[in-house]
Amino acid sequence: MSAALQHYRACGWPVSHDSVGKSVLVRTGSTVDAIVLDPSLSGEVLAHLEVHMLAGPVLSYRVAPDSMVFLTTPATPVRRSTLADLEHAHVTLPRPGSALALPMAGSSSSDVWWVRPPRPGRMLAPWQAVVSSVRVVLTTGDHAA
C-alpha cells in the first residue's frame, strides 16, 4: 500500500488508508473534488474534455461500472440554476470531506479502477470545465437519455 500512497502523494493528493488498511482514500474538498456522472453522460463528457485537453483522472466502481467519477480541482461557486441543471441530469457532487477509494497498484481487487489514470505532474481537470462540459453535452441533445 505504501507504493500507492506515494504515487498519489506525488500527484499532490491528500491520501490516507482506511481504518483496516485495505484501501487508499482521498477526501474531497480542499485539494481534490469529484463529479459523478451516470452512463448517459460520462462517455461524452470525457470525450469533450479530452478534445479540449482538459481531461483529468477518472474512476469507476464495481457498484456502478458504467458511471464515472471525475476527479477535479476544488469546486467553485455556481448559480443555483446550474446546480439544478446538474441535479436534473443525475450528476452527483460529493460533499466536502467525502472519502473516495482509489485503486491500489498491484491489487487484484476489481472494486475500483482507473478509466483515465492520474499522472504525477499533470493537473486535475478544472471543476468548472467538467461542469461546463456536462452542460455542453446536455444542450447538444446527442446524449442518451
Secondary structure, 3 states (H helix, E strand, C coil): CHHHHHHHHHCCCCEEECCCCCCEEEEECCCEEEEEECHHHHHHHHHHHHHCCCCCCEEEECCEEEEEEEEECCCCCCCHHHHHHHHHCCCECCCCCCEEEECCCCCCCCCEEEEECCCCCCCCECHHHHHHHHHHHHHHCCCCC
